[in-house]
Amino acid sequence: MRRTVRTARSARTGGGRTGRAVIAGTVCAAALAALTAAAPAQAHQRPHWDLKDTGAAGASDVRFRGLAAVSRHTAWVAGSRGTVLRTTDGGDTWRNVSPPGAGELEFRDVEAFDARRAVVLAIGEGEASRVYRTDDGGATWTESFRNTDPRAFYDCLTFFDPRHGLAMSDPVEGKFRILSTSDGGRSWKVLPSRGMPAAQDGEAGFAASGQCLVASGPEDVWLATGGAARARVLHSADRGLTWTASDAPVPAGDPARGVFALAFRGRLHGLAVGGDFRPDRTSPRAAARTTDGGRTWRSAERSPDVYRSGAAWFPHSRTAALAVGPTGTDLTTDGGRTWRTVDTGSYDTVDCTADLGCWAAGEQGRVARLER
């Protein structure tokens, strides 16, 4: 979407072996109990965002809308001025691993498979939309895609596994355009558009958090839209070849409104957050949920009343998730039915990992990890 905000990515909620998952689930349940405790005297004991110092890497004036959490120790962030940072020690130190010559680009999404392999997306019209891949922790990068169609504007990317992934562009000739890779982002091809529903007038994606295109499992993927008369979520069960569209009950009818981020737990349970990104506007009904894979969406019974740009499920939890935005963080412990604000710090995106590592990132080089 040709605006200042927009992007895509799924929250990782994988399991591991049964014994470890049970232990992790118990720890997660205890953490959630502390997070929802109301007693002021216990406030210092609750889980909280611990800001990490990325300023030493020259990032204090960079906005990080791309975030890939690999573990509690390893995370990648990508943002303005072509900046990519990586930590492997839980955020104590950060390494600037930005691709050479990318200073004019806007990175809005990063997908990382481990501490060495990652793919980043730069957004923009025409050749500003590019994809880079590294296999050595950012020491070197290869540009694997550069958009040559001036009508295309790529917003976000996602991966089903370390080899298969998709990227999406705003509509070209009346339909969203989908790129596909089967070699981990080393090469890309445009998929046929015959299985894509027609776009509404003014409809596009928001490159705001790397979460407007998210995958769960080996074939399911969802695409969030806004800017048109109705906000929608598109779903594909065959890695982007065919799609169905469903209306989402979040603010719409304006270029600044729609669904900004999605998060899925499995192929059935999903969350949608968004609203109106303009800071002087309220956003009632800024969150919705689905329990049928996105065929139908219901408004949260108690929703954030302001814009939210990112969302992630807590690992090993069937009911708990976080939503973030420039004005704070909201928590749900009932699968998205109700939300309440638990932090007022500014973040654009959030991501969680199986080892209970939840990270958030945003403006002014802000990166934080949830600490117990």
Backbone hydrogen bonds in HBPLUS format (Angstrom, degrees):
<---DONOR---> <-ACCEPTOR-->    atom                        ^
c    i                          cat <-CA-CA->   ^        H-A-AA   ^      H-
h    n   atom  resd res      DA  || num        DHA   H-A  angle D-A-AA Bond
n    s   type  num  typ     dist DA aas  dist angle  dist       angle   num
A0003-ARG N   A0001-MET O   2.77 MM   2  5.68 135.0  1.97 111.0  96.4     1
A0212-CYS N   A0007-THR O   2.82 MM 205  5.44 123.4  2.15  91.9 107.4     2
A0021-ALA N   A0017-ARG O   2.91 MM   4  6.10 156.7  1.96 157.5 165.3     3
A0022-VAL N   A0018-THR O   2.95 MM   4  6.20 156.2  2.00 155.1 160.6     4
A0023-ILE N   A0019-GLY O   3.11 MM   4  6.35 167.4  2.13 150.9 153.8     5
A0024-ALA N   A0020-ARG O   2.82 MM   4  5.97 165.9  1.84 151.3 155.9     6
A0025-GLY N   A0021-ALA O   2.77 MM   4  5.87 152.5  1.85 144.2 152.3     7
A0026-THR N   A0022-VAL O   2.96 MM   4  6.22 149.9  2.05 146.4 154.1     8
A0027-VAL N   A0023-ILE O   3.00 MM   4  6.35 159.6  2.05 152.3 157.4     9
A0028-CYS N   A0024-ALA O   2.82 MM   4  6.02 157.5  1.87 148.9 155.8    10
A0029-ALA N   A0025-GLY O   2.88 MM   4  6.06 155.3  1.94 145.5 151.7    11
A0030-ALA N   A0026-THR O   3.07 MM   4  6.34 156.6  2.13 146.7 152.5    12
A0031-ALA N   A0027-VAL O   2.92 MM   4  6.20 155.2  1.98 148.0 155.5    13
A0032-LEU N   A0028-CYS O   2.87 MM   4  6.13 156.6  1.93 152.5 158.5    14
A0033-ALA N   A0029-ALA O   2.97 MM   4  6.19 154.0  2.03 145.1 152.3    15
A0034-ALA N   A0030-ALA O   3.04 MM   4  6.34 153.4  2.12 145.8 152.4    16
A0035-LEU N   A0031-ALA O   2.85 MM   4  6.09 151.7  1.93 145.2 154.1    17
A0036-THR N   A0032-LEU O   2.95 MM   4  6.13 146.8  2.06 149.2 156.0    18
A0037-ALA N   A0034-ALA O   3.22 MM   3  5.10 155.8  2.28  98.2 105.5    19
A0042-GLN N   A0039-ALA O   2.98 MM   3  5.55 153.4  2.05 116.8 124.6    20
A0043-ALA N   A0040-PRO O   3.00 MM   3  5.13 166.3  2.02 112.5 115.9    21
A0045-GLN N   A0042-GLN O   2.83 MM   3  5.32 150.5  1.92 115.0 124.8    22
A0046-ARG N   A0043-ALA O   3.22 MM   3  5.42 156.8  2.27 106.2 112.9    23
A0048-HIS N   A0371-GLU O   2.95 MM 323  5.47 144.3  2.08 143.5 154.2    24
A0371-GLU N   A0048-HIS O   2.84 MM 323  5.47 169.3  1.85 155.5 157.0    25
A0050-ASP N   A0369-ARG O   2.91 MM 319  5.35 165.4  1.93 141.7 146.5    26
A0369-ARG N   A0050-ASP O   3.16 MM 319  5.35 153.3  2.24 131.9 134.2    27
A0052-LYS N   A0367-VAL O   2.74 MM 315  5.61 170.1  1.75 167.4 163.8    28
A0057-ALA N   A0054-THR O   2.98 MM   3  5.61 154.1  2.05 115.8 123.6    29
A0058-GLY N   A0055-GLY O   2.88 MM   3  5.16 155.2  1.94 118.8 119.3    30
A0062-VAL N   A0059-ALA O   3.07 MM   3  5.06 166.4  2.09 114.9 115.0    31
A0365-GLY N   A0062-VAL O   2.58 MM 303  5.01 146.8  1.68 170.8 163.4    32
A0080-SER N   A0063-ARG O   3.19 MM  17  5.65 145.2  2.32 135.9 144.5    33
A0064-PHE N   A0362-GLY O   2.87 MM 298  4.72 166.6  1.89 128.3 124.4    34
A0066-GLY N   A0078-ALA O   2.97 MM  12  4.66 156.6  2.03 162.1 154.5    35
A0078-ALA N   A0066-GLY O   2.86 MM  12  4.66 157.7  1.91 126.2 128.2    36
A0068-ALA N   A0076-TRP O   2.87 MM   8  5.10 163.9  1.90 149.5 150.4    37
A0076-TRP N   A0068-ALA O   2.90 MM   8  5.10 159.2  1.95 142.6 149.7    38
A0070-VAL N   A0074-THR O   2.96 MM   4  5.32 151.4  2.05 141.7 148.3    39
A0071-SER N   A0074-THR O   3.06 MM   3  5.10 157.4  2.11 147.9 145.1    40
A0090-GLY N   A0073-HIS O   2.83 MM  17  3.81 165.7  1.85 120.3 118.4    41
A0075-ALA N   A0087-THR O   3.14 MM  12  5.55 148.7  2.24 140.0 146.6    42
A0087-THR N   A0075-ALA O   3.02 MM  12  5.55 159.6  2.06 159.3 165.0    43
A0077-VAL N   A0085-LEU O   3.04 MM   8  5.36 159.1  2.08 144.4 148.2    44
A0085-LEU N   A0077-VAL O   2.95 MM   8  5.36 157.5  2.00 147.7 155.1    45
A0079-GLY N   A0083-THR O   2.88 MM   4  5.29 154.7  1.94 151.9 156.2    46
A0107-PHE N   A0079-GLY O   3.08 MM  28  4.67 148.6  2.18 132.7 125.7    47
A0083-THR N   A0080-SER O   3.23 MM   3  5.91 149.4  2.32 117.6 123.2    48
A0082-GLY N   A0105-LEU O   2.80 MM  23  4.77 134.5  2.01 152.4 147.1    49
A0097-VAL N   A0084-VAL O   2.88 MM  13  5.50 148.4  1.98 148.4 157.4    50
A0086-ARG N   A0095-ARG O   3.03 MM   9  5.34 145.2  2.15 139.0 149.8    51
A0095-ARG N   A0086-ARG O   2.89 MM   9  5.34 163.7  1.92 149.8 155.1    52
A0102-ALA N   A0099-PRO O   3.34 MM   3  5.74 143.9  2.48 140.5 135.4    53
A0105-LEU N   A0102-ALA O   2.93 MM   3  5.42 166.8  1.95 124.7 128.8    54
A0123-ILE N   A0106-GLU O   2.96 MM  17  5.84 156.9  2.01 160.3 159.4    55
A0108-ARG N   A0121-LEU O   3.07 MM  13  6.19 151.0  2.16 161.5 169.3    56
A0121-LEU N   A0109-ASP O   2.90 MM  12  5.23 160.1  1.94 148.5 149.5    57
A0111-GLU N   A0119-VAL O   2.82 MM   8  5.25 162.3  1.85 158.0 164.1    58
A0119-VAL N   A0111-GLU O   2.80 MM   8  5.25 153.9  1.87 149.5 158.4    59
A0113-PHE N   A0117-ARG O   2.91 MM   4  5.52 158.1  1.95 144.8 152.2    60
A0137-GLY N   A0116-ARG O   2.86 MM  21  3.75 164.0  1.89 116.5 115.9    61
A0118-ALA N   A0134-THR O   3.17 MM  16  5.52 153.1  2.25 141.4 147.0    62
A0134-THR N   A0118-ALA O   2.98 MM  16  5.52 158.8  2.02 157.9 162.3    63
A0120-VAL N   A0132-TYR O   2.94 MM  12  5.36 155.8  2.00 144.7 152.7    64
A0132-TYR N   A0120-VAL O   3.00 MM  12  5.36 158.9  2.05 148.8 155.3    65
A0122-ALA N   A0130-ARG O   2.82 MM   8  5.04 169.5  1.83 150.7 154.1    66
A0130-ARG N   A0122-ALA O   3.06 MM   8  5.04 144.1  2.19 120.5 130.5    67
A0128-ALA N   A0125-GLU O   3.18 MM   3  5.64 161.8  2.22 135.9 134.3    68
A0126-GLY N   A0152-ALA O   3.33 MM  26  6.08 143.6  2.47 167.8 169.2    69
A0129-SER N   A0126-GLY O   3.24 MM   3  6.19 165.5  2.26 125.9 128.4    70
A0147-ASN N   A0129-SER O   3.00 MM  18  5.56 176.6  2.01 170.0 169.6    71
A0131-VAL N   A0145-PHE O   2.92 MM  14  4.99 153.3  1.99 139.7 140.8    72
A0144-SER N   A0131-VAL O   2.87 MM  13  5.65 143.3  2.01 140.7 152.1    73
A0133-ARG N   A0142-THR O   2.94 MM   9  5.36 150.7  2.02 141.2 150.3    74
A0142-THR N   A0133-ARG O   2.88 MM   9  5.36 153.5  1.95 148.7 157.4    75
A0139-ALA N   A0136-ASP O   3.39 MM   3  5.69 165.7  2.41 108.7 112.9    76
A0152-ALA N   A0149-ASP O   3.03 MM   3  5.59 162.0  2.06 120.7 126.1    77
A0170-ASP N   A0153-PHE O   2.94 MM  17  5.53 157.6  1.99 144.4 146.0    78
A0155-ASP N   A0168-MET O   2.91 MM  13  6.07 159.2  1.96 161.5 165.2    79
A0168-MET N   A0156-CYS O   2.98 MM  12  5.81 155.9  2.04 158.6 163.7    80
A0158-THR N   A0166-LEU O   2.86 MM   8  5.52 153.5  1.93 158.3 162.8    81
A0166-LEU N   A0158-THR O   2.86 MM   8  5.52 154.7  1.92 154.6 162.7    82
A0160-PHE N   A0164-HIS O   2.79 MM   4  5.59 157.3  1.84 151.2 159.0    83
A0184-GLY N   A0163-ARG O   2.80 MM  21  3.86 164.6  1.82 120.4 117.5    84
A0165-GLY N   A0181-THR O   3.09 MM  16  5.29 157.1  2.14 139.0 142.6    85
A0181-THR N   A0165-GLY O   2.99 MM  16  5.29 156.1  2.05 147.9 146.5    86
A0167-ALA N   A0179-LEU O   3.04 MM  12  4.95 147.9  2.14 127.0 131.5    87
A0179-LEU N   A0167-ALA O   2.77 MM  12  4.95 168.5  1.78 148.5 152.6    88
A0169-SER N   A0177-ARG O   2.79 MM   8  5.00 158.1  1.83 152.3 155.7    89
A0177-ARG N   A0169-SER O   3.35 MM   8  5.00 148.5  2.45 121.8 129.0    90
A0172-VAL N   A0175-LYS O   2.77 MM   3  5.48 152.8  1.84 150.3 142.9    91
A0175-LYS N   A0172-VAL O   3.39 MM   3  5.48 159.0  2.43 104.1 109.7    92
A0199-ALA N   A0174-GLY O   2.84 MM  25  5.51 171.7  1.84 151.3 152.1    93
A0191-LEU N   A0178-ILE O   2.85 MM  13  5.67 172.4  1.85 165.6 168.0    94
A0180-SER N   A0189-LYS O   2.78 MM   9  5.38 151.3  1.86 149.0 158.6    95
A0189-LYS N   A0180-SER O   2.96 MM   9  5.38 145.4  2.08 142.2 153.2    96
A0196-MET N   A0193-SER O   3.04 MM   3  5.33 167.7  2.06 118.7 120.8    97
A0243-TRP N   A0195-GLY O   2.85 MM  48  5.95 144.6  1.97 161.7 154.1    98
A0203-GLU N   A0200-GLN O   3.17 MM   3  5.23 168.2  2.18 123.1 123.0    99
A0204-ALA N   A0226-GLY O   3.03 MM  22  5.72 151.1  2.12 152.3 158.8   100
A0226-GLY N   A0204-ALA O   2.94 MM  22  5.72 146.4  2.06 158.8 167.9   101
A0262-LEU N   A0211-GLN O   2.90 MM  51  5.75 140.4  2.06 148.9 156.4   102
A0224-ALA N   A0212-CYS O   2.85 MM  12  4.91 163.4  1.87 143.9 147.7   103
A0214-VAL N   A0222-TRP O   3.00 MM   8  5.45 156.1  2.06 150.0 157.6   104
A0222-TRP N   A0214-VAL O   2.83 MM   8  5.45 158.7  1.88 159.2 166.3   105
A0216-SER N   A0220-ASP O   3.11 MM   4  5.64 156.3  2.17 141.1 145.4   106
A0239-ARG N   A0219-GLU O   3.05 MM  20  4.82 158.7  2.10 143.6 140.2   107
A0221-VAL N   A0236-SER O   2.94 MM  15  5.36 151.2  2.03 154.7 160.7   108
A0236-SER N   A0221-VAL O   2.88 MM  15  5.36 160.9  1.92 161.5 165.0   109
A0223-LEU N   A0234-LEU O   2.77 MM  11  4.95 153.1  1.84 144.1 151.4   110
A0234-LEU N   A0223-LEU O   2.80 MM  11  4.95 163.0  1.82 150.0 153.1   111
A0225-THR N   A0232-ARG O   3.00 MM   7  5.34 147.0  2.11 166.9 160.1   112
A0259-VAL N   A0225-THR O   3.04 MM  34  5.57 166.7  2.06 145.0 141.2   113
A0227-GLY N   A0257-ARG O   2.84 MM  30  5.68 163.0  1.87 178.6 175.4   114
A0253-GLY N   A0228-ALA O   2.76 MM  25  5.30 146.9  1.87 160.4 153.4   115
A0248-ALA N   A0231-ALA O   2.82 MM  17  5.42 166.4  1.84 140.6 139.3   116
A0233-VAL N   A0246-SER O   2.87 MM  13  5.43 154.4  1.93 155.4 164.0   117
A0246-SER N   A0233-VAL O   3.01 MM  13  5.43 150.9  2.10 138.5 147.6   118
A0235-HIS N   A0244-THR O   2.81 MM   9  5.38 157.4  1.86 155.1 162.9   119
A0244-THR N   A0235-HIS O   2.93 MM   9  5.38 147.6  2.03 144.3 154.4   120
A0250-VAL N   A0248-ALA O   2.85 MM   2  5.74 140.0  2.01 104.9  93.7   121
A0257-ARG N   A0254-ASP O   3.05 MM   3  5.40 171.0  2.06 122.3 123.8   122
A0277-PHE N   A0256-ALA O   3.23 MM  21  5.94 157.7  2.28 155.7 154.2   123
A0258-GLY N   A0275-GLY O   3.13 MM  17  5.56 140.5  2.30 136.7 147.9   124
A0275-GLY N   A0258-GLY O   3.03 MM  17  5.56 161.3  2.07 157.4 163.5   125
A0260-PHE N   A0273-VAL O   2.88 MM  13  6.03 149.1  1.97 137.1 147.3   126
A0261-ALA N   A0273-VAL O   3.13 MM  12  5.48 156.0  2.19 155.8 153.8   127
A0273-VAL N   A0261-ALA O   3.04 MM  12  5.48 162.1  2.08 151.3 155.3   128
A0263-ALA N   A0271-LEU O   3.06 MM   8  5.22 144.9  2.19 141.6 145.0   129
A0271-LEU N   A0263-ALA O   2.79 MM   8  5.22 149.5  1.89 150.5 160.8   130
A0265-ARG N   A0269-HIS O   2.75 MM   4  5.31 167.1  1.76 165.3 170.0   131
A0293-GLY N   A0268-LEU O   2.89 MM  25  3.81 161.1  1.93 118.6 116.1   132
A0270-GLY N   A0290-THR O   3.02 MM  20  5.15 160.6  2.06 136.1 141.5   133
A0290-THR N   A0270-GLY O   2.98 MM  20  5.15 152.8  2.06 142.8 143.1   134
A0272-ALA N   A0288-ALA O   2.96 MM  16  5.12 160.1  2.00 143.1 141.5   135
A0288-ALA N   A0272-ALA O   2.85 MM  16  5.12 150.1  1.94 149.8 154.9   136
A0274-GLY N   A0286-ALA O   2.96 MM  12  5.26 142.4  2.11 150.1 152.7   137
A0308-ARG N   A0274-GLY O   3.03 MM  34  4.93 158.0  2.08 131.0 137.3   138
A0281-ARG N   A0278-ARG O   3.07 MM   3  5.66 159.4  2.11 128.2 128.4   139
A0283-SER N   A0305-ASP O   2.76 MM  22  4.89 171.9  1.77 128.6 127.0   140
A0300-ALA N   A0287-ALA O   3.11 MM  13  5.76 159.6  2.15 140.2 135.3   141
A0289-ARG N   A0298-ARG O   2.88 MM   9  5.46 150.8  1.96 146.7 155.6   142
A0298-ARG N   A0289-ARG O   2.92 MM   9  5.46 160.3  1.96 153.5 159.5   143
A0301-GLU N   A0337-ARG O   2.63 MM  36  5.36 126.6  1.91 138.0 155.1   144
A0302-ARG N   A0337-ARG O   3.19 MM  35  6.65 155.8  2.25 145.0 149.3   145
A0339-TRP N   A0302-ARG O   2.78 MM  37  5.82 133.3  2.00 142.0 156.9   146
A0309-SER N   A0324-VAL O   2.81 MM  15  6.08 135.6  2.00 143.8 157.1   147
A0310-GLY N   A0324-VAL O   3.21 MM  14  5.19 156.1  2.27 144.3 143.2   148
A0324-VAL N   A0310-GLY O   2.89 MM  14  5.19 156.3  1.95 135.2 141.8   149
A0312-ALA N   A0322-LEU O   2.97 MM  10  5.42 150.7  2.06 150.2 154.3   150
A0322-LEU N   A0312-ALA O   2.82 MM  10  5.42 162.5  1.85 161.7 165.1   151
A0314-PHE N   A0320-ALA O   2.94 MM   6  5.56 174.4  1.94 132.4 134.3   152
A0335-GLY N   A0319-THR O   2.67 MM  16  4.03 162.7  1.70 129.7 127.0   153
A0321-ALA N   A0332-THR O   3.01 MM  11  5.41 147.7  2.12 143.9 149.0   154
A0332-THR N   A0321-ALA O   3.05 MM  11  5.41 161.1  2.08 153.1 155.4   155
A0323-ALA N   A0330-ASP O   2.92 MM   7  5.10 151.6  2.00 144.2 147.5   156
A0330-ASP N   A0323-ALA O   2.75 MM   7  5.10 164.1  1.77 154.2 159.7   157
A0325-GLY N   A0328-GLY O   2.98 MM   3  5.48 132.0  2.22 150.8 164.4   158
A0328-GLY N   A0325-GLY O   3.18 MM   3  5.48 166.3  2.20 113.4 117.6   159
A0347-TYR N   A0325-GLY O   3.13 MM  22  5.17 177.4  2.13 123.1 123.3   160
A0329-THR N   A0343-ASP O   2.82 MM  14  5.01 155.2  1.88 130.9 135.5   161
A0342-VAL N   A0329-THR O   2.85 MM  13  5.82 163.1  1.88 154.1 159.1   162
A0331-LEU N   A0340-ARG O   2.85 MM   9  5.48 158.3  1.90 147.1 150.3   163
A0340-ARG N   A0331-LEU O   3.03 MM   9  5.48 144.1  2.16 137.9 148.5   164
A0348-ASP N   A0361-ALA O   2.75 MM  13  5.99 158.1  1.80 139.7 146.3   165
A0349-THR N   A0361-ALA O   3.16 MM  12  5.55 157.0  2.22 156.0 158.0   166
A0361-ALA N   A0349-THR O   3.04 MM  12  5.55 152.0  2.12 146.0 150.4   167
A0351-ASP N   A0359-TRP O   2.93 MM   8  5.40 154.2  1.99 150.4 154.5   168
A0359-TRP N   A0351-ASP O   2.78 MM   8  5.40 167.2  1.79 165.0 167.4   169
A0353-THR N   A0357-GLY O   2.80 MM   4  5.06 132.8  2.02 128.0 143.2   170
A0356-LEU N   A0353-THR O   3.13 MM   3  5.66 134.3  2.35 126.0 124.6   171
A0370-LEU N   A0358-CYS O   2.85 MM  12  5.41 162.5  1.89 155.4 159.2   172
A0360-ALA N   A0368-ALA O   2.91 MM   8  5.26 151.0  1.99 147.1 150.4   173
A0368-ALA N   A0360-ALA O   2.86 MM   8  5.26 158.9  1.90 150.4 153.5   174
A0362-GLY N   A0366-ARG O   2.85 MM   4  5.15 143.3  1.98 148.0 148.5   175
A0366-ARG N   A0363-GLU O   2.97 MM   3  5.65 156.8  2.03 119.4 126.2   176
